[in-house]
């Protein structure tokens, strides 16, 4: 779904990304981590062509993003869903309209637009707030609407930039559970976050940006204290009486 080959990105003479190479699989759920300023948002923007790379090659959903002409960018973005930390909801439009707005310009019939929106809102448990405006929703509800909007066109790839950054621990856990459920349905999900607790709790593949380069690994899910004690006990060898 995503393939980076020796990708570098430079801003005004400063290398933000250096020789980045990785691949993802269909339906995979993985994290992109690193401290603030490490280049996480830049890497995501390269995926949906909001930034242009300096060197290397990027393939997304079978499309070569490197040097892609502006005329092909809309087709690239239609194949994916994008979730931003600040939601980017249309403030004067209802929850329903936020989900159907783009579909209208894609020529999707009105009845189909409403069906897709309702079914996607059911997935994030907000189908009862169709008529609400964004300002009438809590932060967690706004983030779930943003997630629903990213999913309404059934993308094969979902990229999320700090999707839990403005949420408390409980709501962050709920959003992460939704994202993992989405990957189970076959969508490839890449989540950028600096929250190491969320990464450890999920126990998934993790790409860590370190001085512009990607360090890869699988983070083992953190066990609750009782489970950790049981695991330690199971590894002990009792001496013979």
Protein Blocks (a to p, Z undefined) as FASTA:
>chain_A
ZZcehiacdeehiafbghiacdddehiacddeddehilmmmmmmmmnopaccfbdcddee
hiafehpafklmmmmmmmpccddfklopafkbcfklmmmmmmmmnopafklmmmmmmmmm
mmnopmmmmmpcfklpcfklmmmmmmmmmmmnopabdcdehkllmpcfklmmmmmmmmmm
mmmnopacddddfblklmmmnopacdddeehiacdddddddddfklmmmmmmmmpccddZ
Z
